[in-house]
């Protein structure tokens, strides 16, 4: 039957080595402890003209705040300030809007947190932590370099029809989540009877179907979700929120209603297309539908995108054996 994929296609997002994005350049500065004298912190800035900020931590290295060169100049910028503050501790220098984030935080969320600040502190670095303890700082320049590099790599890898990330980006995104022990659901999405539609109406209208699926995927997912286009009529979603099943149901509902408009009125009313099977015999084929294989992933479930692709391919075959739109969830226990 048309729309079924070969065994080779089941693992098509394992076909090439993943692009490993360069890690964000994290800067490490020896932190200032909360009981330090303000004048001692001033000396560190005087001795290093390239120093723009220092983190302030407690005895367990938990961040308390950030001291910036801007604040140093503000406090010690007048004639009698040194004598006035020589007995004061570092807390008089700390900025009130310091950003503290876990080192697992995604680059997009870090960028959003840094750009949502007031203008006067827009270029201050973010303090990064590992298990609550200070581990380094990220500058705005480092964030911009990382985002720019990621965008360039995605542009090279993106599908020209849908502008969605391709196999390399899909593999990289999966492996990053698996290595970080994140919980997510991989949804492998395949179009049923697409080849019949393509043969009947031509490639131009077939491209509109693929673009429609991409559009609906964008509309029914969140910014934290990842959308990839394996190629042809196969797509991948990486869903992070607990309502992933609702998103997939909404996807199927939108596709069922909107894909009908791509058929001629007579074919839509009849409810099927006439085409040839692989043996050249005339057959009636159902209108297009989506088969979705959902594979929940958690810490220790899979070690790489290769293992995950094998399971997703098996579940997809089960989904495609069901007529019409379908969602089949992997039931294996790990």
Secondary structure, 3 states (H helix, E strand, C coil): CCCCCCHHHHCHHHCCCCCCCCCCCCECCCCEECCCEHHHHHHHHHHCCCCCEEEEECCCCCEEEEEEHHHHHHHCCCCCHHHHHCCCEHHHHECCCCCEEECCCCHHHHHHHHHCCCHHHCCCCEEEEECCEEEEEECHHHHHHHHHHHHHHHHHHCCCCCCCECHHHHHHHHHHHHHCCCCEEEEEEEEECHHHHHHHHCHHHHHHHHHHHHHHHHHCCCCCCEEEEEECCEEEEEECCCCHHHHHHHHHHHHHHHHHHHCCHHHHHHCEEEEECCCCCEEEEECCEEEEEEEEECCCCCCCHHHHHHHHHHHHHHHHCCCCCEEEECCCCC
